[in-house]
Amino acid sequence: MSGAAEKKQERVTLELKICERCGGLWLRPSASCWIYCGGCKKKVSELPKPSTGSPRRQARAGKFIGVETARAIVRTERVQ
């Protein structure tokens, strides 16, 4: 056999995925974490980045107090 015939063939496994933006079906490599089809990925990348200037949004993100502190403050008690 010639050297070209002995080349190792690369196998790529694909999986069927539903786009989380448009709902369209597409194939992606099974090891990837892509959630958008090609068209939606381009459109999503063109969207403006969310601002972090809102104090309410920062509080929800845990920036004013640590997440562990917030969990300690918010305790639920069972009332019987």
TIMI-2910 file (N, C-alpha, C, CB; in pm, 1 decimal, decimal comma, always signed):
<rs>
+----------+----------+----------+----------+----------+----------+----------+----------+----------+----------+----------+----------+------+
!      n_x !      n_y !      n_z !     ca_x !     ca_y !     ca_z !      c_x !      c_y !      c_z !     cb_x !     cb_y !     cb_z ! resn !
+----------+----------+----------+----------+----------+----------+----------+----------+----------+----------+----------+----------+------+
!    +83,4 !   -119,4 !     +0,0 !     +0,0 !     +0,0 !     +0,0 !    +87,1 !   +124,7 !     +0,0 !    -94,4 !     +0,4 !   +121,2 !  Met !
!    +38,8 !   +225,3 !    -61,1 !   +114,0 !   +349,7 !    -65,3 !    +91,8 !   +427,5 !    +63,6 !    +73,3 !   +434,2 !   -187,5 !  Ser !
!   +176,3 !   +525,1 !    +86,7 !   +166,0 !   +607,0 !   +207,6 !    +36,0 !   +685,0 !   +214,6 !   +281,9 !   +702,4 !   +215,2 !  Gly !
!    -14,5 !   +728,5 !    +99,4 !   -139,4 !   +805,1 !    +96,7 !   -258,0 !   +716,7 !   +133,5 !   -161,2 !   +867,6 !    -42,0 !  Ala !
!   -253,8 !   +590,1 !    +94,9 !   -365,2 !   +499,0 !   +124,9 !   -366,9 !   +460,1 !   +272,0 !   -356,3 !   +373,1 !    +38,2 !  Ala !
!   -253,9 !   +469,5 !   +337,7 !   -246,6 !   +431,0 !   +477,9 !   -277,9 !   +544,5 !   +573,8 !   -111,2 !   +377,5 !   +507,9 !  Glu !
!   -315,0 !   +661,0 !   +519,0 !   -346,3 !   +774,3 !   +605,9 !   -458,1 !   +737,0 !   +701,5 !   -385,7 !   +898,1 !   +522,9 !  Lys !
!   -441,5 !   +781,4 !   +819,4 !   -542,6 !   +755,0 !   +921,3 !   -664,5 !   +841,7 !   +892,6 !   -487,0 !   +782,5 !  +1064,4 !  Lys !
!   -780,2 !   +779,7 !   +884,8 !   -902,7 !   +854,7 !   +860,3 !   -953,9 !   +910,6 !   +992,0 !  -1010,1 !   +765,7 !   +792,8 !  Gln !
!   -987,5 !  +1038,6 !   +987,3 !  -1039,9 !  +1104,3 !  +1106,3 !  -1191,9 !  +1093,6 !  +1104,4 !   -994,2 !  +1253,5 !  +1113,5 !  Glu !
!  -1249,2 !  +1051,9 !  +1215,9 !  -1394,0 !  +1037,1 !  +1225,2 !  -1448,5 !  +1148,0 !  +1315,0 !  -1433,0 !   +895,8 !  +1280,2 !  Arg !
!  -1545,4 !  +1219,8 !  +1263,6 !  -1609,9 !  +1326,5 !  +1339,0 !  -1751,9 !  +1282,0 !  +1369,0 !  -1608,0 !  +1462,3 !  +1260,6 !  Val !
!  -1787,6 !  +1283,4 !  +1496,5 !  -1922,0 !  +1246,2 !  +1536,4 !  -2005,2 !  +1372,2 !  +1551,2 !  -1920,9 !  +1164,6 !  +1667,8 !  Thr !
!  -2121,8 !  +1373,0 !  +1488,6 !  -2211,8 !  +1486,9 !  +1494,3 !  -2336,5 !  +1449,4 !  +1571,9 !  -2248,3 !  +1535,3 !  +1353,3 !  Leu !
!  -2400,5 !  +1550,4 !  +1628,8 !  -2527,3 !  +1527,5 !  +1695,9 !  -2629,2 !  +1629,2 !  +1647,8 !  -2510,8 !  +1535,0 !  +1848,8 !  Glu !
!  -2754,2 !  +1589,9 !  +1646,9 !  -2861,7 !  +1677,7 !  +1606,7 !  -2892,8 !  +1771,4 !  +1722,3 !  -2986,9 !  +1597,1 !  +1564,1 !  Leu !
!  -2902,4 !  +1899,9 !  +1693,3 !  -2924,7 !  +2000,1 !  +1797,1 !  -3034,4 !  +2094,4 !  +1753,1 !  -2795,3 !  +2078,0 !  +1828,0 !  Lys !
!  -3116,0 !  +2138,9 !  +1846,8 !  -3217,5 !  +2240,6 !  +1821,4 !  -3159,4 !  +2374,5 !  +1865,6 !  -3352,5 !  +2208,4 !  +1896,7 !  Ile !
!  -3162,2 !  +2473,1 !  +1776,3 !  -3110,3 !  +2605,9 !  +1807,8 !  -3194,9 !  +2666,7 !  +1919,3 !  -3110,2 !  +2697,7 !  +1681,6 !  Cys !
!  -3130,3 !  +2720,0 !  +2020,8 !  -3201,3 !  +2775,5 !  +2135,0 !  -3254,6 !  +2916,1 !  +2109,6 !  -3111,0 !  +2777,0 !  +2254,5 !  Glu !
!  -3232,8 !  +2968,4 !  +1988,6 !  -3287,5 !  +3099,4 !  +1953,8 !  -3403,4 !  +3084,9 !  +1855,2 !  -3177,7 !  +3189,5 !  +1894,2 !  Arg !
!  -3380,1 !  +3014,2 !  +1743,9 !  -3482,6 !  +3005,6 !  +1639,2 !  -3557,7 !  +2873,5 !  +1637,8 !  -3419,7 !  +3027,2 !  +1505,3 !  Cys !
!  -3506,2 !  +2772,7 !  +1705,0 !  -3572,1 !  +2642,8 !  +1708,3 !  -3541,2 !  +2555,2 !  +1588,9 !  -3718,4 !  +2661,6 !  +1717,8 !  Gly !
!  -3452,1 !  +2599,4 !  +1502,0 !  -3415,3 !  +2521,2 !  +1384,5 !  -3324,7 !  +2403,7 !  +1420,6 !  -3346,5 !  +2610,0 !  +1282,2 !  Gly !
!  -3328,5 !  +2299,5 !  +1338,2 !  -3242,4 !  +2183,4 !  +1359,3 !  -3112,3 !  +2200,9 !  +1283,4 !  -3313,0 !  +2054,1 !  +1315,5 !  Leu !
!  -3002,2 !  +2160,4 !  +1345,5 !  -2872,2 !  +2166,7 !  +1282,1 !  -2782,4 !  +2061,8 !  +1343,9 !  -2810,3 !  +2307,1 !  +1295,4 !  Trp !
!  -2669,3 !  +2035,1 !  +1280,0 !  -2573,9 !  +1937,1 !  +1330,1 !  -2453,9 !  +2009,3 !  +1388,9 !  -2529,9 !  +1840,0 !  +1218,0 !  Leu !
!  -2409,6 !  +1959,4 !  +1503,4 !  -2290,2 !  +2015,7 !  +1566,7 !  -2198,3 !  +1902,3 !  +1608,4 !  -2327,7 !  +2104,0 !  +1689,1 !  Arg !
!  -2069,1 !  +1929,7 !  +1623,5 !  -1979,2 !  +1826,0 !  +1674,3 !  -2023,7 !  +1784,1 !  +1814,5 !  -1831,7 !  +1876,5 !  +1676,2 !  Pro !
!  -2020,0 !  +1656,2 !  +1842,7 !  -2075,8 !  +1607,4 !  +1968,6 !  -2000,8 !  +1657,4 !  +2091,8 !  -2076,3 !  +1457,7 !  +1968,3 !  Ser !
!  -1877,8 !  +1699,3 !  +2080,0 !  -1801,6 !  +1747,3 !  +2196,0 !  -1816,7 !  +1897,9 !  +2217,2 !  -1654,4 !  +1712,9 !  +2179,3 !  Ala !
!  -1893,0 !  +1966,8 !  +2129,9 !  -1901,9 !  +2112,0 !  +2141,8 !  -2013,5 !  +2152,9 !  +2237,5 !  -1924,8 !  +2175,0 !  +2004,6 !  Ser !
!  -2010,8 !  +2278,5 !  +2276,8 !  -2115,0 !  +2332,6 !  +2364,5 !  -2191,0 !  +2444,3 !  +2294,9 !  -2054,0 !  +2383,9 !  +2495,9 !  Cys !
!  -2185,9 !  +2446,2 !  +2161,3 !  -2258,0 !  +2548,2 !  +2085,8 !  -2407,5 !  +2528,5 !  +2104,9 !  -2220,8 !  +2543,1 !  +1935,4 !  Trp !
!  -2480,9 !  +2640,0 !  +2124,0 !  -2625,0 !  +2629,8 !  +2144,1 !  -2704,0 !  +2699,7 !  +2034,7 !  -2662,5 !  +2687,4 !  +2278,0 !  Ile !
!  -2635,9 !  +2774,0 !  +1947,0 !  -2702,5 !  +2845,3 !  +1838,7 !  -2654,8 !  +2792,9 !  +1704,2 !  -2677,2 !  +2996,4 !  +1849,4 !  Tyr !
!  -2744,3 !  +2795,7 !  +1605,2 !  -2705,4 !  +2761,8 !  +1468,4 !  -2615,8 !  +2874,1 !  +1415,2 !  -2831,7 !  +2741,2 !  +1376,3 !  Cys !
!  -2559,5 !  +2855,6 !  +1297,3 !  -2466,9 !  +2953,6 !  +1241,8 !  -2527,4 !  +3092,3 !  +1223,5 !  -2416,1 !  +2904,9 !  +1110,7 !  Gly !
!  -2649,1 !  +3097,9 !  +1168,2 !  -2714,5 !  +3227,5 !  +1146,7 !  -2744,6 !  +3299,8 !  +1276,4 !  -2842,3 !  +3208,7 !  +1069,1 !  Gly !
!  -2795,5 !  +3227,2 !  +1375,4 !  -2828,5 !  +3289,6 !  +1504,2 !  -2703,1 !  +3327,7 !  +1581,5 !  -2914,7 !  +3195,4 !  +1588,6 !  Cys !
!  -2598,3 !  +3247,5 !  +1568,6 !  -2472,8 !  +3280,1 !  +1637,7 !  -2420,3 !  +3415,0 !  +1590,9 !  -2366,8 !  +3170,2 !  +1613,7 !  Lys !
!  -2431,3 !  +3440,5 !  +1459,4 !  -2386,8 !  +3568,8 !  +1405,3 !  -2474,2 !  +3682,1 !  +1458,7 !  -2389,9 !  +3566,7 !  +1251,1 !  Lys !
!  -2606,7 !  +3662,3 !  +1460,6 !  -2697,7 !  +3765,9 !  +1507,8 !  -2678,6 !  +3794,0 !  +1656,7 !  -2842,1 !  +3725,4 !  +1480,5 !  Lys !
!  -2657,9 !  +3689,5 !  +1736,4 !  -2638,2 !  +3706,9 !  +1880,6 !  -2506,8 !  +3778,4 !  +1908,9 !  -2640,7 !  +3570,9 !  +1952,3 !  Val !
!  -2404,5 !  +3749,0 !  +1830,2 !  -2274,9 !  +3815,4 !  +1852,0 !  -2281,4 !  +3964,5 !  +1819,1 !  -2166,1 !  +3748,4 !  +1767,0 !  Ser !
!  -2377,4 !  +4005,3 !  +1734,2 !  -2392,8 !  +4146,2 !  +1698,4 !  -2474,4 !  +4225,0 !  +1800,7 !  -2457,7 !  +4157,5 !  +1562,9 !  Glu !
!  -2540,5 !  +4156,4 !  +1893,2 !  -2619,6 !  +4225,5 !  +1994,7 !  -2528,7 !  +4301,6 !  +2090,2 !  -2707,2 !  +4125,9 !  +2072,3 !  Leu !
!  -2574,6 !  +4415,5 !  +2144,0 !  -2491,4 !  +4488,2 !  +2240,8 !  -2477,6 !  +4408,3 !  +2370,2 !  -2551,4 !  +4627,6 !  +2270,4 !  Pro !
!  -2364,4 !  +4420,5 !  +2432,0 !  -2340,0 !  +4352,9 !  +2559,3 !  -2427,7 !  +4415,7 !  +2666,7 !  -2189,8 !  +4360,8 !  +2599,2 !  Lys !
!  -2480,7 !  +4336,7 !  +2760,7 !  -2564,3 !  +4394,1 !  +2866,3 !  -2481,8 !  +4485,0 !  +2956,9 !  -2630,8 !  +4282,6 !  +2949,3 !  Pro !
!  -2542,6 !  +4594,4 !  +2997,3 !  -2471,3 !  +4686,7 !  +3085,5 !  -2476,6 !  +4634,0 !  +3228,1 !  -2531,9 !  +4829,6 !  +3077,5 !  Ser !
!  -2374,1 !  +4664,7 !  +3303,8 !  -2370,9 !  +4622,1 !  +3443,2 !  -2386,4 !  +4742,4 !  +3534,8 !  -2240,3 !  +4547,1 !  +3474,5 !  Thr !
!  -2434,6 !  +4855,9 !  +3480,4 !  -2446,1 !  +4977,8 !  +3558,0 !  -2564,7 !  +4980,7 !  +3652,5 !  -2454,3 !  +5092,9 !  +3467,0 !  Gly !
!  -2665,7 !  +4899,5 !  +3629,1 !  -2784,8 !  +4900,6 !  +3711,3 !  -2755,5 !  +4840,7 !  +3849,1 !  -2898,0 !  +4824,0 !  +3642,2 !  Ser !
!  -2782,0 !  +4915,0 !  +3957,7 !  -2758,1 !  +4859,0 !  +4090,8 !  -2841,9 !  +4734,5 !  +4117,4 !  -2787,2 !  +4963,2 !  +4196,7 !  Pro !
!  -2961,3 !  +4730,4 !  +4061,6 !  -3046,9 !  +4614,1 !  +4082,9 !  -2985,7 !  +4490,1 !  +4016,5 !  -3189,1 !  +4640,7 !  +4027,6 !  Arg !
!  -2934,4 !  +4508,8 !  +3895,1 !  -2872,4 !  +4397,2 !  +3824,5 !  -2746,0 !  +4351,8 !  +3897,0 !  -2839,7 !  +4436,5 !  +3679,4 !  Arg !
!  -2668,3 !  +4446,4 !  +3949,7 !  -2547,0 !  +4410,6 !  +4022,9 !  -2582,0 !  +4335,4 !  +4150,3 !  -2464,6 !  +4536,0 !  +4056,1 !  Gln !
!  -2689,5 !  +4375,4 !  +4216,3 !  -2730,6 !  +4306,6 !  +4338,4 !  -2773,0 !  +4164,2 !  +4306,9 !  -2844,9 !  +4382,2 !  +4407,6 !  Ala !
!  -2843,6 !  +4146,7 !  +4193,9 !  -2884,3 !  +4012,1 !  +4154,4 !  -2764,0 !  +3926,7 !  +4119,7 !  -2979,9 !  +4017,8 !  +4036,1 !  Arg !
!  -2659,9 !  +3987,2 !  +4067,2 !  -2539,7 !  +3913,4 !  +4031,0 !  -2451,9 !  +3886,4 !  +4152,7 !  -2460,9 !  +3989,8 !  +3925,8 !  Ala !
!  -2487,1 !  +3939,7 !  +4267,7 !  -2410,0 !  +3915,2 !  +4388,6 !  -2286,6 !  +4001,3 !  +4399,0 !  -2370,9 !  +3772,3 !  +4395,4 !  Gly !
!  -2286,1 !  +4118,5 !  +4335,7 !  -2166,5 !  +4202,8 !  +4337,9 !  -2159,2 !  +4291,3 !  +4461,0 !  -2161,9 !  +4288,5 !  +4214,6 !  Lys !
!  -2272,4 !  +4324,9 !  +4520,9 !  -2266,6 !  +4410,5 !  +4639,8 !  -2234,4 !  +4329,6 !  +4764,1 !  -2398,8 !  +4484,7 !  +4659,0 !  Phe !
!  -2286,8 !  +4210,7 !  +4771,5 !  -2252,4 !  +4120,9 !  +4880,8 !  -2217,3 !  +3987,0 !  +4819,5 !  -2369,2 !  +4107,7 !  +4984,6 !  Ile !
!  -2139,0 !  +3910,5 !  +4887,4 !  -2101,3 !  +3780,7 !  +4835,8 !  -2219,5 !  +3686,0 !  +4831,8 !  -1990,5 !  +3721,7 !  +4918,8 !  Gly !
!  -2212,6 !  +3590,8 !  +4743,4 !  -2321,4 !  +3495,2 !  +4729,3 !  -2337,8 !  +3415,0 !  +4857,0 !  -2296,7 !  +3402,0 !  +4610,5 !  Val !
!  -2227,6 !  +3377,4 !  +4917,8 !  -2236,5 !  +3300,4 !  +5043,0 !  -2300,1 !  +3384,0 !  +5153,3 !  -2096,7 !  +3252,3 !  +5087,5 !  Glu !
!  -2269,1 !  +3514,6 !  +5157,6 !  -2329,7 !  +3603,4 !  +5255,9 !  -2479,4 !  +3613,8 !  +5232,0 !  -2264,9 !  +3742,3 !  +5250,8 !  Thr !
!  -2517,7 !  +3624,3 !  +5105,0 !  -2659,6 !  +3633,6 !  +5071,8 !  -2732,8 !  +3506,8 !  +5113,0 !  -2678,4 !  +3659,1 !  +4921,9 !  Ala !
!  -2670,9 !  +3393,0 !  +5095,7 !  -2734,2 !  +3266,7 !  +5136,1 !  -2749,4 !  +3261,2 !  +5286,9 !  -2652,3 !  +3145,8 !  +5086,8 !  Arg !
!  -2652,6 !  +3316,4 !  +5358,9 !  -2661,2 !  +3315,7 !  +5504,9 !  -2770,7 !  +3411,3 !  +5553,2 !  -2525,4 !  +3354,3 !  +5567,0 !  Ala !
!  -2789,6 !  +3522,8 !  +5483,0 !  -2890,6 !  +3619,9 !  +5522,8 !  -3030,7 !  +3566,5 !  +5494,8 !  -2868,8 !  +3752,8 !  +5449,7 !  Ile !
!  -3048,2 !  +3504,4 !  +5379,8 !  -3179,5 !  +3455,1 !  +5342,0 !  -3194,6 !  +3313,0 !  +5395,1 !  -3199,4 !  +3460,0 !  +5187,4 !  Val !
!  -3251,3 !  +3302,5 !  +5509,9 !  -3276,7 !  +3171,7 !  +5571,6 !  -3427,0 !  +3148,9 !  +5571,7 !  -3218,2 !  +3163,9 !  +5717,8 !  Arg !
!  -3462,5 !  +3028,6 !  +5542,2 !  -3604,2 !  +2995,7 !  +5544,4 !  -3633,0 !  +2914,7 !  +5669,4 !  -3646,3 !  +2918,0 !  +5416,6 !  Thr !
!  -3742,3 !  +2948,3 !  +5733,4 !  -3783,1 !  +2874,4 !  +5852,3 !  -3915,5 !  +2808,1 !  +5824,2 !  -3792,6 !  +2966,6 !  +5976,3 !  Glu !
!  -3929,2 !  +2690,8 !  +5871,1 !  -4051,9 !  +2616,8 !  +5851,8 !  -4149,3 !  +2653,4 !  +5964,4 !  -4024,4 !  +2463,5 !  +5848,1 !  Arg !
!  -4267,4 !  +2696,3 !  +5926,0 !  -4370,1 !  +2733,5 !  +6022,9 !  -4469,8 !  +2619,7 !  +6030,4 !  -4440,4 !  +2867,9 !  +5984,2 !  Val !
!  -4496,4 !  +2575,4 !  +6154,7 !  -4591,5 !  +2464,7 !  +6170,9 !  -4718,7 !  +2510,7 !  +6234,2 !  -4531,5 !  +2353,8 !  +6253,4 !  Gln !
+----------+----------+----------+----------+----------+----------+----------+----------+----------+----------+----------+----------+------+
</rs>
